[in-house]
């Protein structure tokens, strides 16, 4: 068994041992890694992979997705509106829906391409100026707009919590917001804090370096 598959299986076992209420999907964050490096995990049968940049993802995954229909690709990085069309063509999930202009563009391209993606609204939970995301005060209105006016399939909320702070309070608060909107899924938790995230109800964890090793 390759090191990558071995690390992946250990993470999976840790998550199972937490006995979460819902099944937890591991998004193997493959950004910056070559297809050759990721291949052992694809061959192992894992299907959820995460990318940060549309261009890199198109180059890396277009052929793979044609030959392996089970693959599910997650856009987890900041998505520019002008890349919305390419993102809709390739991705199955967008985790970084964070403004109205982007939502409108995604809705338009979904319609023209007859696709229906799954979306997470990114929430700026720590009100950090440098971070993307919808402020908590605007979340209800944005959610209602996306669902009722432009028919986006919002399946949950997503956060990248502030660095070096107690992540639990942010995870707890996102879980409560998610429940207030009666959403089923939560995208939170990375290599350093996925265990805490699962304990607070995360259903999608985004794990890169703990599976693939450190990025050069």
Secondary structure, DSSP 8 states (H G I E B T S, - for coil): --HHHHHHHHHHHHHHHTT-SS--EEEEE-TTS-HHHHHHHHHTT--EEEES-HHHHHHHHHHHHHH-TT-EEEE-S---GGGHHHHHHH-SEEEEE--HHHHHHHHHHHHHHT---EEEEEB-TT--TTS-SB-GGGHHHHHHIIIIIS--EEEEEE----TTS-HHHHHHHHHHHHHHTT--EEE---TTTHHHHHHTT-SEEEE-HHHH----
